[in-house]
Amino acid sequence: MKRYGFIDYATQGYCALVAGLILLFQGHNVNHWGWRVAAHGLCLGLVHALIVVHAARPANRVLDFLRHFYPVILYAGFYSETGLLNQMAFTGYLDPYFFRLDEQVFGFAPGFAFMAALPFRWISEVFYAAYFSYYLMIFGVGLALYRRNRAQFDHYISVTSFVFYVCYLTYIFLPVVGPHIYYPDLVPFRLPAESLPPVVPEFPASVQTGVFFRLMAFLYAHFESPGAAFPSSHVAIALVTLYFSFRYLQAIRWPHLVLVVLLCLATVYCRYHFAVDVIAGIVTTLVFLPLGNTLYARFQGDSRRSDVA
């Protein structure tokens, strides 16, 4: 039985690369950097052990589930870690530059104007619900494919993880928080006064009463990683899940498409991202999804190339 696949090389490679970056920058602005490097080494060892043990006992259901889903378990840790490492190579956040870039591209600030133009609770709830659906898309499409066809699931989780890792690595070197950085009660950062826009509009009271607004506020307050806005992984990964719906789960492809379009709009409406973050998320998918498919086919061998071509 073949032990390592593309997903394993990609995950191990990302883990080792980040550990190497911490060593390269000698832990600059990273607390307890030695322990973090050790944690990466432990992660490498545990993943390898899981692969080896599962290869010896492929019929064990618990091992089989962990063997296939372990990257999903690591997503949250890798994502959170970017907020701890994004000051190694760059001190501060690049939001003022991206705010000005939005204004230059669109002639105004979409991250402020969109919600201000439609400050209605029912509209905001649709957008916040669509934004929340991102988490359901990742696990839902994955679980559906896991139950339907293991080869298709392996393809899905491999390419999805690859695109995730590209986003995570970018966050380490391009720390951008998004429009939330201009709201002191939402993020624990303060930009210099000269970097602030002339006017920062309040969140409408009608929007703040929404159930999904409050749910997302809770998630961002407790689980968000600062500086992980460019490119928008919400957009990039949602588009990846949509690709796999059109490819393997065609019964849900059109409702999924509508939800993904709403999610892309919601990233700006809900003031989580600058509009250029969304564009970058789309470009990320257009570039790295095909690359992920190509690498997956090569690593998995000729027997599966027809399935991912």
Helices and strands as residue ranges (DSSP letters): H 6-24, H 33-56, H 61-85, H 95-106, H 110-117, H 121-148, H 150-173, G 179-182, G 193-195, H 205-208, H 211-223, H 233-248, G 250-252, H 253-269, H 275-300, H 302-308
